[in-house]
Amino acid sequence: MSRPQLIPGPDHPITVEPSGVRVVVRAGERVVADTTDALALQEATYPVAYYVPLADVDQSLLQRTDHATYCPYKGDASYYSVVTPEGTLDNAVWSYEEPYQAVAPIANRVAFYPDKLEITVVSVQ
């Protein structure tokens, strides 16, 4: 069974642009990610998702899970839990490792659920 691959357009716009901000992601007091190189993905009316380079993530805190989802505009998403001595935040991080062409710049980056992790966005002057 094949899954549809849709192209962003006027009915469902998606933009991927350099964010121009500093993004810091925390699990409690522990910094999970800190970057000034995030990409801002704006999809339709959803909140902006910041995609952070893996190089700017403390990967020792990430544990890949079996959870996966599919987006007809972006492709297959894989997930990570954030594991700290204080506890585990299940499936708090996602990544499109081989995203569709329309959002190709988000490859090798991860994004974070704001209801599971604290995401602070600061203007870079």
MOJOVEN-V790952 format. One record per run of one state. SS is the DSSP state (H for helix, E for strand, - for the rest). FROM is the first residue (numbers start at 1). TO is the last residue. If there is no record, write none. Layout:
SS,FROM,TO
SS,FROM,TO
//
This chain:
-,1,8
E,9,9
-,10,11
E,12,12
-,13,13
E,14,18
-,19,20
E,21,27
-,28,29
E,30,35
-,36,38
E,39,43
-,44,48
E,49,53
H,54,56
E,57,57
-,58,58
H,59,61
E,62,71
-,72,74
E,75,84
-,85,86
E,87,95
-,96,100
H,101,106
-,107,108
E,109,112
-,113,117
E,118,123
-,124,125
//
